[in-house]
Amino acid sequence: GHGVAAALISSMLKVFFSLYGKDVLSPELLYEILNDEFYTYLNSGEYFTSFYGIYFEEEKKFVYTNANHPSPLLLKVDSGEIIPLNTEGFFVGVFKDTIFEEKEVYLETGDRILFYTDGVTEAKDENLENFGEERLMTLYKQLAKEDISTAIRQIKEAVVSFAHGKIEDDITLAIIEIK
């Protein structure tokens, strides 16, 4: 959401992450804790979506859960395959006993993960068609050999061009690469 309520929820999220995040090495458990806290404090209808993962460098293992946020896209360097990092999970703060699924994936040197907000996939053209996840995955795959800043810039330019400059929501993109 937008406005004062969203800013307050974001501030609360930052506080709760700093309280619990450093001690909880399970994204699933952390989200269950956050859900309990937010369910207590938020008014009906307020919630947040989020993706959270922990990278274990020694094992090259990425453990993650998703609370109904757009699924990050893992680009496997060897095969060129794109894997959406999705899990079962609902918004945080809506239902008292929400269950979050945790998954893990092993990463290789050169693998990349694209994180993005729904403003990317929900950007609309003049026919009210969404940019969509399929179009994003195709473009991301085409940009696999580009450096990260170029890939981000070209994705953003493609979304803005698709929507003829009429962007109604935030567009946030980030790519991490495993070294």
QUINOR-V93111 format. One record per residue. SS is DSSP state (@ for helix, = for strand, . for the rest). PSI is psi in radians with two decimals (none if undefined). OMEGA is omega as a letter, one per 20 degrees, with the letter a starting at -180 (* if undefined). Layout:
# QUINOR-V93111
ss = <SS,SS>
psi = <PSI,PSI>
omega = <OMEGA,OMEGA>
This chain:
# QUINOR-V93111
ss = <.,.,@,@,@,@,@,@,@,@,@,@,@,@,@,@,@,@,@,@,.,.,.,.,.,.,@,@,@,@,@,@,@,@,@,@,@,@,@,@,@,.,.,.,.,.,.,=,.,=,=,=,=,=,=,=,.,.,.,.,=,=,=,=,=,=,=,.,.,.,.,.,=,=,=,.,.,.,.,.,.,=,=,=,.,.,.,.,.,.,.,=,.,.,.,.,.,.,.,.,.,.,=,=,=,=,.,.,.,.,.,=,=,=,=,=,.,@,@,@,@,.,.,=,.,.,.,.,.,=,.,.,@,@,@,@,@,@,@,@,@,@,.,.,.,.,.,@,@,@,@,@,@,@,@,@,@,@,@,@,@,@,.,.,.,.,.,.,.,.,.,.,=,=,=,=,=,.,.>
psi = <-3.00,2.91,-2.87,-0.77,-0.77,-0.68,-0.70,-0.72,-0.72,-0.71,-0.75,-0.74,-0.76,-0.75,-0.83,-0.64,-0.72,-0.52,-0.77,-0.51,-0.65,-0.33,-0.22,1.98,0.40,1.97,-0.66,-0.85,-0.73,-0.74,-0.61,-0.72,-0.84,-0.71,-0.76,-0.79,-0.86,-0.60,-0.64,-0.67,-0.44,2.64,2.76,2.32,-0.20,2.47,3.08,2.71,2.68,2.67,2.41,2.32,2.74,2.25,2.13,1.74,-0.73,-0.70,-0.18,0.72,2.33,2.06,2.31,2.84,2.77,2.23,1.20,0.49,2.76,2.33,2.14,2.72,2.04,2.16,1.94,2.14,-0.68,-0.76,-0.33,0.05,2.49,2.22,2.00,2.29,1.35,2.69,2.92,2.32,2.62,-3.11,2.67,2.26,-0.06,-0.87,2.53,-0.81,0.82,2.39,2.38,2.39,2.47,2.38,2.91,2.66,2.49,2.35,2.73,2.75,2.25,-0.33,2.56,2.58,2.20,2.13,2.45,2.79,2.90,-0.25,-0.44,-0.99,-0.37,0.08,2.40,2.54,-3.01,-0.32,0.18,0.42,2.40,2.61,-0.79,2.80,-0.65,-0.79,-0.71,-0.79,-0.72,-0.80,-0.77,-0.74,-0.70,-0.49,0.23,-0.59,-0.12,2.73,2.80,-0.81,-0.65,-0.76,-0.80,-0.81,-0.77,-0.62,-0.83,-0.79,-0.68,-0.71,-0.81,-0.73,-0.77,-0.74,0.13,0.68,-0.01,1.34,2.18,-0.19,2.92,2.60,1.92,2.30,2.48,2.47,2.32,2.56,2.39,2.23,none>
omega = <a,r,a,a,r,r,r,r,r,r,r,a,r,r,a,r,a,r,a,a,a,a,a,a,r,r,r,r,r,r,r,r,r,r,r,r,a,r,r,a,a,r,r,r,r,a,r,r,a,r,a,r,r,r,r,a,a,a,a,a,r,a,a,r,a,r,r,r,r,a,r,a,r,r,r,a,a,a,a,a,r,a,r,r,a,r,r,r,a,r,r,r,a,a,a,a,r,r,r,r,r,r,r,r,r,a,r,r,a,r,r,r,r,r,a,r,a,r,r,a,a,r,a,r,a,r,a,r,r,r,r,a,a,r,r,a,r,r,r,r,r,a,a,a,r,r,a,a,r,r,r,a,a,r,a,r,r,r,a,r,r,a,a,r,a,a,a,a,r,r,r,a,r,r,r,r,a,r,*>
